Amino acid sequence: MKYVSTRGNAPELSFADAMLTGLARDGGLYVPAEIPQMSAEDIRALQGLSYEETAFRVMKPFVGDCFTDEELRGCIDRAYAGFGHTARAPLVQLAPNHFLLELFHGPTLAFKDFAMQLIGQLFQVELTKRGERVTIVGATSGDTGSAAIEAFKGLDAVDVFILYPHGRVSEVQRRQMTTPKESNVHALALDGDFDDCQARLKDMFNHFEFRDGVKLAGVNSINWARVLIQVVYYFTAAASLGAPDRKISFTVPTGNFGDIFAGFIAKQMGLPIDRLVIATNQNDILHRCMENAEYRKHGVTPSISPSMDIEVSSNFERALFWAHDKDGAAVAVLMDELKDKGGFAISDNAMSALSQHYDSGMADEATTSATITAAKAETGELLCPHSAIGVHVANQQLAKSSTTPMVTLATAHPAKFPAAVEEATGIHPSLPNRMADLYERSERVTQVPNDLTALETLIQERIAK
Ligand SMILES: *Cc1c(COP(=O)(O)O)cnc(C)c1O
């Protein structure tokens, strides 16, 4: 299995090399040159299997011979052993044809644990085989960073640096990043917003001297391995609800487009997905884009769903690559326009390709809060603000057509965003017992300027120690 860049101008890589590299050298994102197929029989055979076994069957064809069956199974088993639910990604029913896929039973209470826990194990096995060590730098709006620090802390083949926007992550998110004691993990609070964090990260990857000097690796949602790992729960959910003999739609609270793009890959593999519904908060660049065929930046306004306060939705580039019939040069032109002019128009052809798979909707702050209140009253479920945005947009979609089962991805545990949940319901969501002492642990963090050279110097000094 070979991986190619969405901008068509970087070397083809194996799964393991694409995983260790992150961003391609032409600035693009790695995608599989072709998508392995699962037949109806293959999908039917998933019904009733464990999450781990499904993960193995879905991922194996993409991994090729980079990992033996035993290595891959071992990584998967270790990755999910610490989850607080044996189903790993349980489904809960909200309404006659509406289901919630709970993706928040991992160690940092957000869906990003699925990919991060497994990528940590895969990195460790691969780097040990190679006798190498790497420096992971990540940008986070909150949940990626905590998931990465949790997954990589104490692994001896990596140092991890996480950039988060100072003052713009929730207290639980921040504490999950700043309280681990292991000396190979470093939380950096950057003076800027999430897009600044992501921009500096991209700058480091495009600065080849630094990149090669520190053996830079990325685990942001641009990393292909993360997208692939997230494909798995589309299969477990759909198989539970009757796939391949029944179509299923998914609504996905979306920021960087990684989670929903995993759904697109599942569909390309043969899973009978009807609609993939993009749900955004007030930072609705993706929703506007689907409505107006134009992707244009307006500036980010902080919201009660901070993990979706994003304007440069990195993985959307992968969707554009498919919408342009895998023409990397065409994608490169759009991405240059985004950088130079703050936006780009989408052609009619590309727009109709996107509309074949995706719908969209948004929830403003008041609607998000009202949805948390209503869900509690009607179903007893406590939703985090991100999940509530998904539920609202899914309800809009169900009002148009309710014959296809709708699965909304619940991306974080309510206790990760207690203020918004308490405001909407009067209930203070409590942390699961296994992390109940989070507020008492001492914090370790370095505040950093929004400046490339300063960041690179700090990283070089820390890894030299
Ligand atoms: C990261 C995140 C999202 C957005 O996911 P993308 O893959 O970036 O679209 C939504 N909700 C929560 C809680 C998150 O942590």
The ligand as an SDF file (V2000), in Angstrom:
LIG
                    3D

 15 15  0  0  0  0  0  0  0  0999 V2000
  -11.2090   17.6070   17.8840 C   0  0  0  0  0  0  0  0  0  0  0  0
  -12.6170   17.6660   18.3130 C   0  0  0  0  0  0  0  0  0  0  0  0
  -13.6520   17.8840   17.4050 C   0  0  0  0  0  0  0  0  0  0  0  0
  -13.3940   18.1350   15.9440 C   0  0  0  0  0  0  0  0  0  0  0  0
  -12.8490   17.0260   15.3100 O   0  0  0  0  0  0  0  0  0  0  0  0
  -12.1050   17.1870   13.8890 P   0  0  0  0  0  0  0  0  0  0  0  0
  -11.5710   15.8590   13.5630 O   0  0  0  0  0  0  0  0  0  0  0  0
  -11.0430   18.2300   14.1120 O   0  0  0  0  0  0  0  0  0  0  0  0
  -13.1330   17.6740   12.9400 O   0  0  0  0  0  0  0  0  0  0  0  0
  -14.9430   17.8640   17.8800 C   0  0  0  0  0  0  0  0  0  0  0  0
  -15.2200   17.6600   19.1810 N   0  0  0  0  0  0  0  0  0  0  0  0
  -14.2470   17.4540   20.0940 C   0  0  0  0  0  0  0  0  0  0  0  0
  -14.6220   17.2580   21.5170 C   0  0  0  0  0  0  0  0  0  0  0  0
  -12.9240   17.4480   19.6930 C   0  0  0  0  0  0  0  0  0  0  0  0
  -11.9650   17.2300   20.5970 O   0  0  0  0  0  0  0  0  0  0  0  0
  1  2  1  0
  2  3  1  0
  2 14  2  0
  3  4  1  0
  3 10  2  0
  4  5  1  0
  5  6  1  0
  6  7  2  0
  6  8  1  0
  6  9  1  0
 10 11  1  0
 11 12  2  0
 12 13  1  0
 12 14  1  0
 14 15  1  0
M  END
$$$$
